[in-house]
Amino acid sequence: MRTMNFKNFFSLLMFVLILSVHAQVKPTIYILATGGTIAGQGSTAVVSEYKAGAITVDQLLSAVPSIKDIANIKAEQVANIGSQNMNDEVWLKLSKRVNELLKQSDVDGVVITHGTDTQEETAYFLNLTVKSNKPVVLVGSMRPSTAISSDGPRNIYNAVACASSKKSIGKGVMVVMDDKIIGADDIAKTNTLAVGTFQDPNYGQLGIMYDGKPIFTRESLKRHTINSEFDISKITKLPRVEIILSYSNATSLFVDAAVKEGVKGIVTAGVGNGNITTEMQNALANAVKKGIAVVRSSRILMGPTAQWDEIDDDKYGFSASWYINPYKSRVLLMLALTKTNDYKEIQRMFTEY
């Protein structure tokens, strides 16, 4: 048997040490699963025939074994629901868990699997309540895991790759789908079925995923994460806020019902630049006098709901949402109401966030 000389032994030792160092520097990414189409399962390969949230996170990740090459993966099942059933309780639980994890020095980022129906709302809620600049990435799919054209595995791989990158630090909460990096500040679901449904219609996407790496082309100038004033660490219940749609011949019916139900805030999805019928406007003005916060938004996908336009917001005590759509406006108003009921302060928040 040939004896290994010192030089060969030293070379082998250095090679082992280099491999060990490379193994240690892989980031640790937690995957928190909440269900949705990405965890959907059907009895056939037909896209429309499936049940959302039917498989566990471990089953979901087994379809993407290559993510272990880019990160040390740990996984937890936070919920397993279709995101049409997403609720405040899960939001609070999810945000608190994300904050707990990101405080740990050995955790580099979090990926959250989520249904697409309310993904933009969850992303925005986390954008305002996560207290870390470490990457937080939401990911979903438009097609279930059993579909012949499932987009879930690629989206998960890209989400983990994005959360693993140091370039993603400080970017706020992101959604990664269809090779796009979408900011929570402007995200909107724009198509009921297409895999490219998520867009940033007003500001443009943050960037793209290319060859397993994030390429960023913009950053959010809005307050988020570590610069947010909202703290839900001790909150167990959020104020009730409802959205009321405006349309031709809209009456005060739903405003009156909301007031009677004791809501704390109302967001209007107005026509055009957040406009509402005179009858609805008068009902909302009366709601403000009863201590209910009112924010005007618009049902239109793009463009601002501006102050000082056709409606004198100061006269009625309303706040204008600017570029925040009705669904995310509800999220921001709920958090605002944990701090204040002053419409001027609420207006400041809608301008800054």
C-alpha positions as a printed NumPy array, in Angstrom:
array([[  0.   ,   0.   ,   0.   ],
       [  1.385,   3.385,  -0.982],
       [  1.765,   5.82 ,   1.924],
       [  0.312,   9.308,   1.424],
       [  3.052,  11.945,   1.707],
       [  2.676,  15.121,   3.706],
       [  2.094,  17.33 ,   0.662],
       [ -0.761,  15.181,  -0.602],
       [ -2.243,  14.955,   2.867],
       [ -2.102,  18.721,   3.29 ],
       [ -3.802,  19.263,  -0.099],
       [ -6.546,  16.809,   0.79 ],
       [ -7.06 ,  18.486,   4.16 ],
       [ -7.376,  21.91 ,   2.567],
       [ -9.895,  20.556,   0.042],
       [-12.024,  19.116,   2.873],
       [-11.825,  22.397,   4.775],
       [-12.925,  24.385,   1.714],
       [-15.879,  22.077,   1.183],
       [-16.783,  22.429,   4.851],
       [-16.652,  26.228,   4.69 ],
       [-18.849,  26.279,   1.58 ],
       [-21.345,  23.988,   3.299],
       [-21.477,  26.285,   6.331],
       [-22.04 ,  29.506,   4.406],
       [-25.3  ,  28.356,   2.849],
       [-28.033,  30.629,   4.219],
       [-30.776,  29.223,   6.434],
       [-34.236,  29.892,   5.078],
       [-37.455,  29.127,   6.926],
       [-40.442,  28.197,   4.793],
       [-43.77 ,  28.954,   6.464],
       [-46.699,  27.301,   4.71 ],
       [-50.252,  28.627,   4.757],
       [-51.896,  26.511,   2.031],
       [-53.391,  27.823,  -1.203],
       [-53.277,  26.579,  -4.787],
       [-49.537,  25.979,  -4.515],
       [-50.431,  23.262,  -1.986],
       [-53.432,  22.142,  -4.032],
       [-54.014,  18.588,  -5.147],
       [-56.413,  17.019,  -7.603],
       [-57.303,  13.561,  -8.833],
       [-56.425,  14.496, -12.417],
       [-53.962,  16.738, -14.252],
       [-56.775,  19.162, -15.146],
       [-55.952,  22.6  , -13.733],
       [-59.459,  23.439, -12.498],
       [-60.109,  20.187, -10.607],
       [-58.307,  20.444,  -7.278],
       [-58.611,  21.275,  -3.588],
       [-56.489,  24.123,  -2.236],
       [-54.293,  23.477,   0.793],
       [-54.501,  19.697,   0.418],
       [-50.826,  18.809,   0.879],
       [-48.327,  19.596,   3.629],
       [-45.253,  21.755,   3.324],
       [-42.99 ,  18.683,   3.366],
       [-44.885,  17.194,   0.42 ],
       [-44.693,  20.52 ,  -1.367],
       [-40.937,  20.844,  -0.935],
       [-40.288,  17.277,  -2.064],
       [-41.082,  18.466,  -5.598],
       [-38.165,  20.933,  -5.452],
       [-35.184,  18.976,  -4.065],
       [-32.698,  21.379,  -5.691],
       [-33.501,  24.153,  -3.189],
       [-31.324,  22.281,  -0.686],
       [-28.364,  23.138,  -2.899],
       [-28.836,  26.875,  -2.325],
       [-30.029,  27.021,   1.294],
       [-30.475,  25.109,   4.502],
       [-34.232,  24.654,   4.582],
       [-36.453,  24.484,   7.642],
       [-40.211,  24.315,   7.277],
       [-43.314,  24.927,   9.384],
       [-47.019,  24.614,   8.662],
       [-48.661,  27.799,   9.985],
       [-52.043,  27.192,   8.306],
       [-53.426,  25.115,   5.453],
       [-56.294,  27.018,   3.871],
       [-57.363,  28.488,   0.591],
       [-56.379,  32.142,   0.79 ],
       [-59.984,  33.233,   0.226],
       [-60.3  ,  32.192,   3.892],
       [-57.26 ,  34.15 ,   5.062],
       [-58.113,  36.123,   8.2  ],
       [-56.744,  38.525,  10.799],
       [-55.936,  35.716,  13.231],
       [-53.613,  34.006,  10.753],
       [-52.076,  37.36 ,   9.785],
       [-51.172,  38.136,  13.373],
       [-49.844,  34.629,  13.985],
       [-47.807,  34.722,  10.789],
       [-46.306,  38.162,  11.374],
       [-45.357,  37.359,  14.961],
       [-43.718,  34.102,  13.89 ],
       [-41.77 ,  35.84 ,  11.11 ],
       [-40.514,  38.414,  13.602],
       [-39.495,  35.672,  16.049],
       [-37.548,  33.821,  13.388],
       [-35.791,  36.847,  11.92 ],
       [-34.518,  37.885,  15.345],
       [-32.416,  34.712,  15.334],
       [-28.873,  35.245,  14.101],
       [-28.852,  31.873,  12.354],
       [-31.938,  32.644,  10.226],
       [-31.237,  34.555,   7.013],
       [-34.702,  34.878,   5.497],
       [-38.273,  33.621,   5.355],
       [-40.334,  32.289,   2.458],
       [-44.109,  32.04 ,   2.861],
       [-46.216,  29.814,   0.626],
       [-49.623,  31.402,   0.128],
       [-52.729,  31.266,  -2.047],
       [-52.977,  33.965,  -4.687],
       [-56.497,  35.229,  -3.928],
       [-55.418,  37.422,  -0.999],
       [-51.659,  37.281,  -1.406],
       [-51.374,  41.011,  -2.034],
       [-53.117,  41.781,   1.256],
       [-50.946,  39.431,   3.3  ],
       [-47.792,  40.748,   1.637],
       [-48.78 ,  44.329,   2.47 ],
       [-49.704,  43.462,   6.067],
       [-46.302,  41.864,   6.575],
       [-44.594,  44.789,   4.823],
       [-46.011,  47.044,   7.547],
       [-45.501,  44.743,  10.553],
       [-42.281,  42.774,  10.034],
       [-39.461,  44.346,  12.059],
       [-36.422,  43.161,  10.149],
       [-34.556,  44.037,   6.975],
       [-33.884,  40.354,   6.255],
       [-35.66 ,  39.067,   3.141],
       [-39.293,  37.985,   3.407],
       [-40.693,  36.478,   0.216],
       [-44.222,  35.265,  -0.465],
       [-44.774,  32.687,  -3.159],
       [-47.765,  30.94 ,  -4.663],
       [-48.911,  29.363,  -7.876],
       [-51.829,  29.719, -10.23 ],
       [-51.919,  25.985, -10.894],
       [-52.028,  23.146,  -8.355],
       [-49.207,  20.731,  -7.675],
       [-50.928,  17.951,  -9.619],
       [-51.537,  19.999, -12.779],
       [-49.501,  19.056, -15.827],
       [-48.396,  22.694, -16.115],
       [-47.86 ,  23.456, -12.424],
       [-45.904,  26.657, -11.836],
       [-45.328,  25.959,  -8.134],
       [-41.91 ,  24.223,  -8.154],
       [-40.202,  26.918, -10.244],
       [-41.772,  29.669,  -8.155],
       [-40.618,  28.036,  -4.902],
       [-37.072,  27.634,  -6.197],
       [-36.957,  31.3  ,  -7.257],
       [-38.461,  32.448,  -3.951],
       [-35.827,  30.603,  -1.933],
       [-33.077,  31.898,  -4.239],
       [-34.351,  35.449,  -3.783],
       [-34.593,  35.12 ,   0.006],
       [-31.08 ,  33.629,   0.088],
       [-29.474,  36.569,  -1.693],
       [-27.823,  39.414,   0.188],
       [-29.092,  41.702,  -2.567],
       [-32.605,  41.161,  -1.185],
       [-31.796,  42.651,   2.211],
       [-33.763,  45.812,   2.953],
       [-36.074,  45.51 ,  -0.038],
       [-39.241,  45.075,   2.017],
       [-41.633,  42.165,   1.678],
       [-41.666,  40.733,  -1.838],
       [-43.717,  38.3  ,  -3.908],
       [-41.77 ,  36.119,  -6.333],
       [-43.796,  34.477,  -9.102],
       [-43.466,  33.961, -12.843],
       [-39.785,  35.045, -12.666],
       [-40.837,  38.487, -11.385],
       [-39.965,  40.158,  -8.073],
       [-43.022,  42.167,  -7.072],
       [-43.062,  44.781,  -4.301],
       [-45.727,  44.672,  -1.594],
       [-46.079,  48.462,  -1.876],
       [-47.957,  48.24 ,  -5.196],
       [-48.766,  44.576,  -5.855],
       [-52.076,  43.728,  -7.531],
       [-53.57 ,  40.534,  -8.916],
       [-54.58 ,  41.476, -12.453],
       [-55.818,  38.262, -14.064],
       [-58.052,  35.51 , -12.693],
       [-56.201,  32.603, -14.333],
       [-52.894,  33.626, -15.952],
       [-49.619,  32.606, -14.291],
       [-48.349,  36.163, -14.81 ],
       [-51.231,  37.61 , -12.815],
       [-49.241,  39.677, -10.298],
       [-48.035,  43.123, -11.301],
       [-46.876,  46.407,  -9.79 ],
       [-49.177,  48.52 , -11.986],
       [-48.177,  51.972, -10.762],
       [-44.501,  51.712,  -9.802],
       [-43.254,  48.715, -11.794],
       [-41.817,  45.463, -10.466],
       [-38.76 ,  45.442,  -8.219],
       [-36.871,  43.197, -10.597],
       [-36.633,  39.72 , -12.061],
       [-35.239,  36.323, -11.157],
       [-32.686,  35.235, -13.736],
       [-30.604,  32.079, -13.592],
       [-31.441,  31.636,  -9.917],
       [-30.427,  35.161,  -8.917],
       [-32.391,  38.351,  -8.212],
       [-31.758,  41.328, -10.483],
       [-33.287,  44.47 ,  -8.963],
       [-34.287,  47.476, -11.057],
       [-36.017,  49.635,  -8.44 ],
       [-36.468,  50.019,  -4.677],
       [-39.538,  51.066,  -2.741],
       [-39.456,  54.633,  -1.416],
       [-42.394,  53.923,   0.885],
       [-41.94 ,  53.224,   4.602],
       [-41.847,  49.516,   5.399],
       [-40.512,  46.825,   7.76 ],
       [-37.874,  48.333,  10.101],
       [-39.037,  51.871,   9.24 ],
       [-42.703,  51.135,   9.924],
       [-44.338,  52.613,  13.017],
       [-46.756,  49.711,  13.426],
       [-46.142,  47.119,  16.132],
       [-48.465,  44.132,  16.474],
       [-46.39 ,  42.238,  19.056],
       [-49.028,  42.78 ,  21.762],
       [-52.099,  43.017,  19.539],
       [-54.537,  40.09 ,  19.597],
       [-57.361,  41.601,  17.546],
       [-57.433,  44.152,  14.736],
       [-60.093,  46.882,  14.384],
       [-62.906,  45.955,  12.003],
       [-62.746,  47.765,   8.662],
       [-65.059,  47.12 ,   5.721],
       [-64.771,  47.955,   2.01 ],
       [-67.797,  49.43 ,   0.244],
       [-67.999,  49.544,  -3.545],
       [-69.244,  52.59 ,  -5.417],
       [-71.124,  52.314,  -8.711],
       [-73.851,  54.122, -10.621],
       [-76.935,  54.67 ,  -8.47 ],
       [-75.137,  53.491,  -5.288],
       [-77.132,  54.306,  -2.157],
       [-76.305,  54.611,   1.526],
       [-77.492,  51.04 ,   2.182],
       [-74.128,  49.412,   2.875],
       [-72.709,  52.432,   4.693],
       [-75.708,  52.431,   7.025],
       [-75.346,  48.687,   7.578],
       [-71.648,  49.013,   8.37 ],
       [-72.304,  51.806,  10.877],
       [-75.029,  49.72 ,  12.515],
       [-72.614,  46.781,  12.788],
       [-70.164,  48.951,  14.737],
       [-67.238,  48.996,  12.314],
       [-64.267,  51.179,  13.186],
       [-63.405,  52.125,   9.626],
       [-64.742,  52.168,   6.079],
       [-62.774,  52.116,   2.827],
       [-64.627,  53.073,  -0.324],
       [-63.731,  51.528,  -3.67 ],
       [-64.904,  54.567,  -5.551],
       [-65.351,  55.248,  -9.231],
       [-62.723,  57.237, -11.135],
       [-60.608,  59.278,  -8.757],
       [-62.305,  57.736,  -5.717],
       [-65.624,  59.458,  -6.393],
       [-68.849,  58.387,  -4.692],
       [-72.506,  59.247,  -5.112],
       [-73.873,  62.208,  -3.174],
       [-76.081,  59.918,  -1.087],
       [-73.139,  57.696,  -0.139],
       [-70.954,  60.741,   0.541],
       [-73.499,  62.176,   2.97 ],
       [-73.822,  58.822,   4.733],
       [-70.047,  58.585,   5.074],
       [-69.878,  62.128,   6.458],
       [-72.392,  61.094,   9.12 ],
       [-70.291,  58.013,   9.862],
       [-67.257,  60.231,  10.485],
       [-69.303,  62.262,  13.005],
       [-69.917,  58.983,  14.848],
       [-66.19 ,  58.324,  15.117],
       [-65.762,  55.999,  12.138],
       [-62.665,  56.542,   9.997],
       [-63.3  ,  56.838,   6.249],
       [-60.688,  56.378,   3.516],
       [-61.45 ,  56.979,  -0.166],
       [-59.811,  54.634,  -2.651],
       [-60.701,  53.639,  -6.201],
       [-61.844,  50.522,  -7.984],
       [-59.584,  51.545, -10.896],
       [-56.356,  49.525, -11.17 ],
       [-53.947,  52.374, -11.923],
       [-53.559,  55.972, -10.831],
       [-53.96 ,  57.805,  -7.522],
       [-57.001,  58.63 ,  -5.458],
       [-55.851,  62.176,  -4.845],
       [-56.672,  64.693,  -2.169],
       [-58.018,  68.132,  -3.07 ],
       [-59.776,  67.043,  -6.23 ],
       [-63.557,  66.743,  -6.697],
       [-64.179,  65.895,  -3.037],
       [-63.05 ,  68.181,  -0.224],
       [-61.659,  65.542,   2.132],
       [-60.893,  68.052,   4.897],
       [-64.484,  69.267,   4.856],
       [-65.839,  65.767,   5.462],
       [-63.005,  64.327,   7.559],
       [-62.082,  61.757,   4.912],
       [-58.598,  60.504,   4.033],
       [-57.452,  59.713,   0.486],
       [-55.525,  56.532,  -0.297],
       [-53.344,  57.876,  -3.13 ],
       [-51.781,  54.807,  -4.815],
       [-53.016,  52.201,  -2.334],
       [-55.839,  50.077,  -3.717],
       [-58.986,  49.348,  -1.637],
       [-57.811,  45.942,  -0.407],
       [-54.471,  47.175,   0.858],
       [-56.124,  50.386,   2.095],
       [-58.206,  48.223,   4.423],
       [-54.993,  46.669,   5.774],
       [-53.345,  50.03 ,   6.391],
       [-56.47 ,  51.524,   7.963],
       [-56.788,  48.603,  10.386],
       [-53.218,  49.16 ,  11.523],
       [-53.661,  52.936,  11.61 ],
       [-56.66 ,  52.535,  13.905],
       [-54.505,  50.714,  16.45 ],
       [-52.779,  54.066,  16.93 ],
       [-55.192,  56.897,  16.065],
       [-58.621,  57.942,  14.813],
       [-57.48 ,  61.389,  13.619],
       [-58.119,  61.639,   9.869],
       [-55.131,  63.952,   9.404],
       [-52.808,  61.4  ,  11.009],
       [-54.401,  58.652,   8.938],
       [-53.845,  60.789,   5.842],
       [-50.175,  61.149,   6.783],
       [-49.884,  57.37 ,   6.978],
       [-51.505,  56.879,   3.596],
       [-49.034,  59.358,   2.126],
       [-45.97 ,  57.758,   3.726],
       [-46.848,  54.094,   3.29 ]])
